[in-house]
């Protein structure tokens, strides 16, 4: 996973092209395979189009020779004009179909890449997203896929076009005037290639300038988003100095970039145009000495310009192809990650219903991102099917970790977790999770309607089932007050609903799922007293007949559970009912209870 972050920092051109990289990059063409005939016909039309273009370049010089009576072809200007018109029409028709065919390949091929990437991402384990920054991952995927799109739709075709123009142009020049061709090939390509390397240096400076600007923009965004904190801590001067320092650094790089551009402009005017005019001057002398015709001289100038453009274009397109190869590598890195679940449409929808008997046996666990800290240190407990247990204890004791392990988010270091006397890690992940539902402390809803969020628990639920679930969750009373009812949009992450309303939507969603095992991770801790009462009533209905594991800081909410486990520093230190634990004078639960109930 470090490779993705590392490559994102180094950029796509940090490696040179090699046979191995090229072989790996070509594997992306499996997404193009269904559209291979469009690609093949497009390449044929590309060759025809490029060849027609080279013929077109020869016609202006031939016109001059015909006008001067020095043409070796028995053809009039009118006839040549008709030929020119036919060439233009043919070029237009061929170009149209070439662009259309490449569009089919790029649009459909890249659509397949996007679907494959999305399908892969949603099936990857939580660990992948913990090791990879999500924002950067999304950014890299969009940027990389866009590079692939450009490679298939434009870059690949134009790269091949420049190769054809270069080869055909050199052949035409050699036929036209061998002497001028040798002079041009001895000087012009060297200068153009030098200009390309100079241009790459300028692009590098431009990239540095963009990075400095991005840094200053990050400071600006952070300050605006946390302006309350800035003002609360009276750090206006500090932020001003920080931003000013970043802008000064940007100016420094920008001036270096400007100097580079100025030198590049001087190089182009002095050297490149100097070489071009030298070749034109030499050709003019040859015309004066009757070594070549004026038409041949014009043809030579046009082909020289085309070859120069092709050489420069090859450099640019080579860089872009290198970037596309780098993008291909990053895309393939994600595609070759091991999924934890599948997205096969043919997979059976109905799964085995579990009873919900849970057993933790000497479970030891360390987060892969923090291997030096053991979170759970030999946790063992049992929950009979249909019973409710609560996990209480100080923050950081390992309670939420138990819930995450119940969802199979991580592999165990040691021990086992069994449901219905079967190791959950031996079960099919999708089938197992379909028997488990969670109501978290911070409910995140999708930005669609209330109906869409409820149906996430059971996509094929009927209208009656949705309404009944909402009733049981004490959510129907507020839903029906909205003008749009179930079709009310909840906004991004459910921002248009209150905390209590979001919790009740989450509970209704869990009711629709009808799980065998219910996980409640501090589901009422962030609510006010009135909302908590309504939500707690809904939770009580939801827990009926289901094995439930409840994490709670508010001990009043777990007084009536079948058993309470007190966890401290990754171990179970006490176990019993509320009454039993309250009798332990020196117990941790008793201390927590006194602290909370005395404050009430």
N, C-alpha and C positions, 0 to 999 in steps of 0.2 A: 504494500500500500504506500510505502514511503516513495516508491518509484513515481507514482502519480503526482504527488506533491512536488517531488524533486524536478520532474520534467516540466511541470507547470511553471516553476521558478526559472529554470534554465532556458525555457522557450523551445520551439520546435526545431530551430536550426542549430541547436547546441551539439548535435552529432553530425558526422559526415556520412555521405551515402556509401553503403557497402552492399555487397551481394546478399548478405544475410538479411539486412534491413529491407532490401528490395523484395526478397522472397516473402518475408513476413507481411510486408505491405500489400503484396498482390493477393493475399488471402482475403482481403476485404472485397475482392471482386466476386466472392460468392453471393453477395447481395445484388450484384449486377447480372448474374448468370441468367435469371429468368428473362432478361431484356437484352440478351447478347446479340440477337439478330438486329435489333435497333442500333446497337453499338457498332456492329460490323458494317451495316449499310451506311451509318453515319460517317465512319472512317473512310469508306469508299468515296462518298460524296465530298469528304474533306480533301481527299487527294485530287479529285476532279476539280473542285473549286480552286485549290491552290495552283493547279496546272493552268487553268483558265486565266487566273490572275497574272501568271507569268507571261502568257500569250498576250494579254492585254497590255502589259508593259512594253512589248515590242512594237505595237501598232503606232504610237506617236512618232517614233523615229522613222518608221516605214513611210508614214505620211509625208515627212519632210523630204525623204529621198524621192518619193513619187512626184512631189511638187517641183523638185529641182531636176527631175528627169534622170536621177542616178539609181533608181531602184532596179534590182535584178529580177523583180517579178513583173509580169505583164498584167498590170491591174491599174484601174483608174482610182482617183480620189473618191468618187461617188461609190464605187464598188467597195472600197476599203471602209467607207462610212457605214455601208450596210453591214459589212462584216463586224465592224465595231459595235453596232447596235445589237446584232445577234449575239455577240460575245457577252454584252452587258445583260441581255435578257436571260441567257443561259446561266450566267453567274448568279443573277438574282434568284432564279428558280432553284438552282442547286443549293445556294446558301440558305434559302427558306427551309427546304426539306432537311438539310444538314442540322440546322438549329433546332428544328422540331424533333428530330430523332435523338439528338443529344439531350434535349429537354426531357423526353420520355425516360431516357436512361438515368439522368441525374435526379429528377423529381421522384420517380418510383423507387429507384435504388436507395436514395437517401431516406425516403419515407420508411423503407424496410429497415435501414440502419437505426433510425430513431425509435421505431417500434421495438426492435431487438434490444436496444440500450435500455429503454424504459422497462420492458419486461424483465431484463436482467437486474436492474436496480431495485425494483420492488420485491425481488426474490432473494436479495442478498441479506446476510445476517446483520443484526444490529452492530456487531463489532466492526464491520466495514465502515459504517457511517460514523462510528466513534473515532476511527483512525484517520478518516478523511473528512476535511471540513466541507460541509454540505454546500455552502455558498460557492466555494471554489470548485467543487465537483460539478455543480450545475453550470457554472461559468465555463469551465473547461469543456464540458460536453457540448454546450451550445456553440462555443467558438470552434471546437474541433470538427463537429459535424458540419458547420458552415464552410470550413476549409475543404472538407471532403466534397461538399456540394459544388464549390467553386472549381475543384479539381476535375470533377466529372463533367460539369456543364461548360466550363470555359478553359481552364488551364491546360488540361490534357490535349484538347483539340488545338489550342493555339500553339502549344509546344511542338506538336507534330507538324502544324502548318509552317512554323518558322524553319523546322528542319527541311521540309520539302522546298521552301523558298530558297534556303541557303544552297542546297545541293543543285537544284535546277538553275538558280541564278549563276552559280560558278560555272556550270556547263555552258550556259548561253554566252557568258562573257568570254570564255575560252574560245568558243566558236567565232565570236564577233571580232575580238582582237586579243591575241595571245599575249602580246607585249604589255598592253595596258592592264590585262588581267593579272599578270605576274607582279607588276608594280603595285597594283591595288592590294593583292593578297599579301604582299610583303610588308605593307605599311598600315593599311586601314584596319584589319582585324586586331592588330596589336594595340592600336590606339583605342579601339572600341572596347576591347577587353580591359585595358587600363582604366577606362572611364567607368566600366562596370564595377571594378574593385573600389574605385573612388566613391562611386554611388553607394556601395554597400557600407562604406565607412560613414557616409552621410546618414544612411538609414539607421545605423547603430546609434549615432548621436541623437537622431530624431526619437528613437525608442527611449533613450535615457531621459530626454526632455519630457516625453509622455509619462514615464514612470515618476519623475519628480512632480509633475502636475497632479498625477493620481495620488501621490502621497499628501500633497497639500489639500486635495479634495477630501481625502479621508479625514484629515484633521477638521476641515470645515463641517463635514457631515456629523462627525462625532460630537463636535461642540454644539451644533444645532439640536441634535437629538438629546443631548444631556445638559441643555442650557440651565435647567433647574438646579442641577448639581453644581455647575460652574458658579452660578450666582450664590447658591447656599454656602459654598466654601470660599466665596470672594476671590475666585481665581481668574478673573477677567484679564489681568495683566499677564499672568502666566500663559494663558491661551493665546493672547495677542503676540507675545514673544515667540511662542512655539510656531504659530502660523507664519509670522514674519520671517523666522529662520528658514522655514521650508520654502517660502516664496523666494528668498535670497538665493537659496541653493538652485531653484528652478531658473532664475535669471542667469546665474553663472553657467549652467549647462546650456541654456538657450543662446548665450553669446558665443560659446564654443561652437554650437550648431550653426549659428549665423556665419561665423568665420569659415567653417567648412563649406557651407553653401556658396559663399563668395569665391573661395578657391576653386570649387567645382565649376562655377560659372566661367571663371577666367580660363580654366583648363579646356572647357568645351569650346569657347570662342577662339582661343589661341591655337590649340593643338588639333582638336577634332575638325573644326571648320577649315583650319589651315591645311590639313592633309587633304580634305575634300576638294578645296579649291586648287591645290597643287595638281591633283589628278585631273580635274576639269581643265586646268591650264595646259597640262601635258597633252590631253586629248585634243584641245583646240589647235595646238601646234601640229599634231598629226593630221588634223583636217586640212590645215593650211599647206602641209607638205603632200597632200593627196594620198596619205597612207591609209586613211579611213574616210568614209563618207560622213556628211553631217548627221544623217539618220543613225548611223552606227554610233556616232559620238553621243547623240541624245539617248540612244538605247543603253549605252554604257553607263551614262550618268544615272539613268533610272534604275538599272540593275544594281549599280554600286550602292545607291541609296537603299534599295530593297534588301541587299545583303547586309549592309550596316545595321539596318533596323532589325533584321532577323538575328544577327549576332547579339545585339543588345537585348532583344526580346528573349532569346534563349537563356541569357543570364538571369533575367527577371523571372522567367517561367521556371527555370531550374530551382531558384530559391523558393518559389511558391510550391513546386512539387516536393521539395525537401520538407517544407512546412507541412504539406499534406501527408507525407510519409510519417512524420512525427505525430500528426493528428491520428493517423491510422493506428499507430502503435498504442496510443493512449486509449483509443476506442476499443481496440482488441484486448488491452489489459483488463478493461472492465468486463468485456464479453466473456473472457476466459475465467473470471472469478467463479468460485463454486457457489451455486445457489443453495439455499436451505429449503426452499419449497419450489414446486413447479407451477407453471401457468398453462398446463395442457388443457385445452378446451374439452378434450375427451375424458378427462379424469372424472371418476364418479362423484356426483354431487352429494349423495346421501352417505353419511358416515356412521360408524358404530357409536351408539349412545353409551357413554360411560356412567357408572354409578356414582363415582366421585370419592372413593375412599383414598385418602392421601397418607403417604408415609415418607418422612425424611429420615434417612439412616446415616449418621455420622457424616453429614455433608460439610465438606470443606471447599471454600471457593475464594479465588483471587481474580480480580478484574484483569483481563489481558493487557489493558492499558496501564495498570498499576501492579505489576507482578511482585513488587516487594512488600505489598501490604495484604495480609490475609484478612478478608472481611468476615467470613463464616468459619468458625473453628470447631467443627464437630457437632453440628446442629442435628438433633434427633427429636422427632415428635410424630404423633399420628392423629389423623382427623377421620373419624368414622363417617361414612356416606351420610349426607344430609345434616351434619352438625355444623355449628358455627364456632369458630375459634378466633381469638383476637391476639394480635402481636403488639405489645406495647414496650416502651423503653425509650431511653434518650436518643436524640438525633445521632445518626452515624453508627448505630448499633448493628445494623444489618437487616432491618425489617423490610425495606423496599427491595433489597437484594433478593430476599426469599420470593417476593412476588415476581420479580424478573426471571428468576430461575424456574418458577412455576410456568411461565410463558415460554420456556425453552429459548430464552434470548442468548444464553451463554452455556458453554460446556462446563461440567464440574471438574474441580481439581481432584476430589476424592469423594467417596461415598456414593449414595444413590437416592433418587427421588422416584417413588413408585405411586402410580394411580391404579386402583383396582389390582394391586399386586403385580403390576407390570412396570418395568423401567420406562419412564416417559421418553428417554433418549433412544429407546428401541422402537418407539411408535412413529408412524408417519406424522410429520410435523403439522401438516394441514389438517389431517383428521383429528389430531389431538387438540389443536387450538380451536377447532370448531365446537369443542365441548367446554371451552373456557371463555369467560367474559370478564372485563375489568372496568371499574368505574374509578377513574383517577381523581386526584385532588384538583388538578388543573385540566379541565375538559377543553379539548381543542376540537371545534366543529369544522366541517368543510364549508366553504363559502357559498353553497347553494341554498336550497330551501330546507325548511324543517322536515318536510316529507323525505327528501333525499337523505338527510342525516339519519332519520329513523330507519329507513330502508337499508341502511348500511348494516344493520343487525340481521336483516333477513330480506334480501333483494326481491324475493318473489312473494312477499307478504301482501295480503289483500287490504283494501281500504279499511274494512272492519277490524282486521287484526292490528293495523297501525293505530287506529283510534282507541281500541281497547288497551293497547300497550301504553298509550299516552295517558289514559284514564288511571291505570294502575300506578303510573309514575307520578301522579298528581300534576301532570303537565297539560292535560286537555283543557282545564279551566282557563289558563292563560293563552293557550293556542287559539281557542275559538274566539277570543276577544280581538285578535288581529283581523283586519279586513280581508287579508288573503288566506287566513287560516293556516292549513298545513303547507301552503305554497309560499308562505312568508320567507323572504330571503334573510338569512341570519348574519350576512356580512362576513368579511374575512376572519377566520378563526372564531366565528360566532360572536363578534364584537357587538352586534346590535341587541344581544340578549344579556340579561343580568347573570351574575354568577349562579344564583339559585335556579334560574330557568335553564341555563346550560347543563347544570347537573341533572335536572329532571329529564332533559332530552337524552342525556347519556344513559340514565337509568332505563328510560323507555326503549332505547336502542338495545340495551342488555336484555330486557324482558322479551323483546322480539326474537333475540338470538336463542333464548331458552337454554342457557348453558347448564351443564351438570355441576360445574365448579365456578364460583363467583369470587373475584378478587376485588376488595375495596381498599384503595390506597388513600387513606385520609380523605374520604369522599365528602366530608362536611366541615373540615377544619377551617376553610377559608370563607365560610358563610356567616351571615349575621344570625341572631337567635331565631328570628321569625322564619327565615329561609331554611335554617337548619332543621327546624321542627317539621316543616313540610317535606323536605328531602329525606329526613330520617324515617318518616312514615312510609315514603315510597320505597326506601331501602328495605325496610322490614318486610314489605310485601314481596319484594324481589328475592329476598333470602329464604323465603318459605320453601322447604323441601329441597334446598340446594346446599351442597357443601360450600361453606363460605369462609374465606380467610380475610380478616379485617385488620387493617393497620389503623391505629387511632392514637392521637395525642390526647384527645378529650376523653377521659376515662368514663365520663357519664354515658357515652354512646355505646359502651361495651359491657355494661353491668349485667345484661341478660344473656350473654353468650354462654355456650356450653363449657368453654375452657379458655383461660387466658394464659399466654406464654409471655413471660417478661424476658426480654433479650437485652443483654448488655455486653458490649465489646465482643460481639460475634458469638456469644454463647447464651444458652437458655439458663437463666439463674433462678427463676421461680416459675411454678406452674400451678394452676388451680382455678377455682371460680372466683368471682369478685369477693364473695363473703369470706372464702378461705384465705385469700391473699390479704384481705384487709385485717385479718387477725394476726398476721406476722408483723409484730411491732417494729422490728429492725429491717423489714423487707423493703426492697426498692419500690415495689408496687404501692405499699402502704405510704411510703414517703411521697411518691408522686400524687397519690390520691389526696393526702392531707394538703399538699401544696395547692392542688386545683380546687378542691371542694371548700377550702378555707377562703379562697379568693372569690368564690361565687357569692 
